[in-house]
């Protein structure tokens, strides 16, 4: 089976700083894959390269059949993306923003789809509120909606639950797991290890731009380890090296 994401020594350098250092990994279709690491480890840079928002300094990546360097527009057309900072246009209302997404993605019955999401995420009372006046949690709900409203086979999400209360976190986690069970793929970047341990089928650990480990939560469980203790020991050892 061809991986839905494949990177080969992908690297991003800013001057003398190597944000992502020659990383190779693959993600199979039907995975809920977590990219883990402390703040500043290169997770957001990796997401931006995998979604064609920034160009790698060297190396390559193919995502859902699109080369991230030669076909970034086609890539972004076919995937769902939630960036680290939720940024719906401030001058549009929530429904106007979704109308724009629907026009760009040519989504039939956009309003019907939007109504489902307003109800599911419990923010229908905000549909006519300007995005600039929405709370951070509500903006996150809107960004989640725009990422999934066209039913992409792959979604890439940077910190998916960070602005949600515990009730909404549970609802969204259940949705992500269900979405993957339908044959889709989700790639999340997070520093909240409990999320990855609970829902991810595979994970990669980054530290200072380098790949420290590829594995699965099940492998750790079989060794009697928690993801939290494994992660901390690995990162501390790398920091001391």
C-alpha positions as CSV (number, residue, x, y, z in Angstrom):
1,X,0.0,0.0,0.0
2,X,1.3,3.4,-0.9
3,X,1.6,5.7,2.1
4,X,-0.8,8.7,2.2
5,X,2.1,10.8,3.6
6,X,5.8,10.1,2.7
7,X,8.7,12.3,3.6
8,X,12.3,11.7,2.6
9,X,15.0,13.6,4.5
10,X,12.7,16.7,4.6
11,X,14.6,19.7,6.0
12,X,13.7,23.3,6.8
13,X,16.4,25.7,7.7
14,X,16.1,29.4,8.7
15,X,19.6,30.9,8.4
16,X,21.7,29.0,10.9
17,X,18.7,27.4,12.6
18,X,17.6,24.0,11.5
19,X,13.9,23.8,12.4
20,X,13.4,20.3,10.8
21,X,16.4,18.1,10.3
22,X,16.4,15.5,7.5
23,X,13.3,13.6,8.7
24,X,12.0,10.5,6.9
25,X,8.7,8.8,7.8
26,X,5.5,7.5,6.3
27,X,1.8,7.5,7.3
28,X,-0.5,4.8,6.0
29,X,-4.1,5.4,5.0
30,X,-6.6,4.9,7.8
31,X,-4.2,6.0,10.5
32,X,-4.7,8.6,13.2
33,X,-1.1,9.7,13.5
34,X,0.4,12.0,16.1
35,X,3.4,14.2,15.7
36,X,4.6,14.8,19.2
37,X,7.2,17.1,20.7
38,X,7.9,20.0,23.1
39,X,7.2,23.5,22.1
40,X,9.8,24.5,19.5
41,X,10.5,21.0,18.4
42,X,9.6,21.6,14.7
43,X,6.0,20.3,14.7
44,X,4.3,23.4,13.3
45,X,7.1,23.7,10.7
46,X,6.5,20.1,9.6
47,X,2.7,20.7,9.3
48,X,3.3,23.8,7.2
49,X,5.6,21.8,4.9
50,X,3.2,18.9,4.6
51,X,0.4,21.3,3.6
52,X,2.4,23.3,1.1
53,X,2.4,26.5,3.1
54,X,6.2,26.7,3.3
55,X,8.8,25.1,1.0
56,X,11.3,22.6,2.4
57,X,15.0,23.7,2.2
58,X,15.8,20.2,1.0
59,X,14.4,16.7,0.9
60,X,10.9,15.9,-0.3
61,X,7.4,14.9,0.7
62,X,4.4,13.5,-1.1
63,X,1.0,13.9,0.5
64,X,-2.1,12.3,-0.9
65,X,-0.3,11.9,-4.2
66,X,0.8,15.6,-4.4
67,X,4.4,16.7,-4.3
68,X,4.5,19.5,-1.6
69,X,7.0,21.5,-3.7
70,X,5.6,21.2,-7.2
71,X,1.8,21.0,-6.4
72,X,1.0,22.8,-3.2
73,X,-2.3,24.2,-4.5
74,X,-3.6,20.8,-5.6
75,X,-2.5,19.5,-2.2
76,X,-4.4,22.1,-0.2
77,X,-7.5,21.6,-2.4
78,X,-7.7,17.9,-1.5
79,X,-6.9,17.9,2.3
80,X,-8.4,19.5,5.4
81,X,-6.1,21.9,7.3
82,X,-6.4,23.4,10.8
83,X,-3.4,25.7,11.5
84,X,-1.9,26.3,14.9
85,X,-3.5,29.7,15.1
86,X,-7.2,29.7,14.2
87,X,-7.6,32.6,11.7
88,X,-11.0,32.9,10.0
89,X,-11.3,36.2,8.2
90,X,-12.2,38.9,10.8
91,X,-14.6,40.8,8.5
92,X,-16.8,37.8,7.7
93,X,-19.5,36.2,9.9
94,X,-19.2,32.5,10.6
95,X,-21.7,31.5,8.0
96,X,-20.2,33.9,5.4
97,X,-16.8,32.2,6.0
98,X,-18.3,28.8,5.4
99,X,-20.1,30.1,2.3
100,X,-16.7,31.2,1.0
101,X,-15.2,27.8,1.8
102,X,-18.1,26.2,0.0
103,X,-17.6,28.3,-3.1
104,X,-13.9,27.6,-3.2
105,X,-14.4,23.9,-2.7
106,X,-17.6,23.6,-4.8
107,X,-19.5,21.9,-2.0
108,X,-23.1,21.0,-2.9
109,X,-25.7,21.8,-0.2
110,X,-23.2,23.9,1.7
111,X,-25.8,25.3,4.0
112,X,-27.2,21.9,4.9
113,X,-23.6,20.7,5.7
114,X,-23.0,23.9,7.7
115,X,-26.2,23.4,9.7
116,X,-25.0,19.9,10.7
117,X,-21.7,21.3,12.0
118,X,-23.4,24.3,13.8
119,X,-25.6,21.7,15.6
120,X,-22.9,19.1,16.2
121,X,-20.4,21.6,17.7
122,X,-23.1,23.7,19.4
123,X,-22.4,27.1,18.0
124,X,-25.4,27.8,15.8
125,X,-26.1,30.9,17.8
126,X,-22.8,32.3,16.4
127,X,-23.5,31.8,12.7
128,X,-24.1,35.5,12.1
129,X,-21.4,36.8,14.4
130,X,-18.3,38.4,12.9
131,X,-15.3,36.1,13.3
132,X,-13.4,38.9,15.0
133,X,-16.0,38.8,17.8
134,X,-15.9,35.0,18.3
135,X,-14.2,33.5,21.3
136,X,-11.1,31.4,20.8
137,X,-13.0,28.2,21.4
138,X,-15.7,29.2,18.9
139,X,-13.1,30.1,16.3
140,X,-11.6,26.7,16.8
141,X,-15.0,25.1,16.2
142,X,-15.3,27.1,13.0
143,X,-11.9,26.1,11.8
144,X,-12.7,22.4,12.6
145,X,-15.8,22.8,10.5
146,X,-14.0,24.3,7.5
147,X,-11.4,21.5,7.6
148,X,-14.0,18.7,7.5
149,X,-17.0,20.1,5.7
150,X,-15.8,18.8,2.3
151,X,-15.2,15.3,3.8
152,X,-11.4,15.1,3.0
153,X,-9.7,11.7,3.0
154,X,-6.8,13.4,4.9
155,X,-6.9,16.1,7.5
156,X,-3.8,17.7,9.0
157,X,-4.4,19.5,12.3
158,X,-2.1,21.5,14.5
159,X,-3.1,21.2,18.2
160,X,-6.7,20.1,17.6
161,X,-8.1,20.4,21.1
162,X,-6.1,23.2,22.8
163,X,-9.0,25.8,23.0
164,X,-11.8,23.4,23.9
165,X,-13.4,22.7,27.3
166,X,-13.4,19.0,28.5
167,X,-16.9,18.3,27.1
168,X,-16.0,19.6,23.6
169,X,-12.6,17.8,23.7
170,X,-14.4,14.5,24.3
171,X,-16.9,15.2,21.4
172,X,-14.1,16.1,19.0
173,X,-11.9,13.2,20.0
174,X,-14.8,10.8,19.4
175,X,-15.4,12.4,16.0
176,X,-11.7,12.1,15.0
177,X,-11.7,8.4,15.9
178,X,-15.0,7.8,14.1
179,X,-13.7,9.6,11.0
180,X,-10.7,7.4,10.8
181,X,-12.7,4.3,11.2
182,X,-14.5,5.3,8.1
183,X,-11.2,4.8,6.2
184,X,-10.0,8.4,6.3
185,X,-6.6,9.6,7.7
186,X,-5.9,12.2,10.3
187,X,-2.4,13.7,11.1
188,X,-2.3,15.7,14.3
189,X,0.5,17.7,15.9
190,X,0.3,18.1,19.6
191,X,2.3,18.4,22.8
192,X,-0.5,17.0,24.9
193,X,0.6,13.4,25.3
194,X,-2.7,12.2,26.8
195,X,-4.5,12.9,23.5
196,X,-2.0,11.0,21.5
197,X,-2.0,8.0,23.9
198,X,-5.7,7.8,23.9
199,X,-6.6,8.2,20.2
200,X,-3.5,7.8,18.0
201,X,-2.6,4.5,16.2
202,X,1.0,5.7,15.5
203,X,3.2,8.6,16.5
204,X,6.6,10.3,15.9
205,X,8.5,12.2,18.5
206,X,10.5,15.3,17.5
207,X,13.0,17.2,19.6
208,X,15.1,20.1,18.4
209,X,14.0,19.4,14.8
210,X,15.2,15.8,14.8
211,X,13.2,12.6,14.8
212,X,13.8,10.6,18.0
213,X,11.3,7.8,17.7
214,X,8.6,6.3,15.5
215,X,6.2,3.8,17.1
216,X,2.7,3.0,18.4
217,X,1.1,3.4,21.8
218,X,0.4,-0.3,21.7
219,X,4.1,-1.1,21.5
220,X,4.7,0.9,24.6
221,X,1.8,-0.7,26.5
222,X,3.2,-4.1,25.7
223,X,6.5,-3.0,27.3
224,X,4.6,-1.7,30.4
225,X,5.4,1.9,29.5
226,X,3.2,5.0,29.3
227,X,3.7,7.4,26.5
228,X,4.3,10.1,29.0
229,X,7.2,8.4,30.8
230,X,8.7,7.2,27.5
231,X,8.5,10.6,25.9
232,X,10.0,12.4,28.9
233,X,12.9,9.9,29.2
234,X,13.6,10.1,25.5
235,X,13.6,13.9,25.4
236,X,15.7,14.3,28.6
237,X,18.3,11.8,27.2
238,X,18.5,13.7,24.0
239,X,18.8,17.0,25.8
240,X,21.7,15.6,27.9
241,X,23.5,14.1,24.9
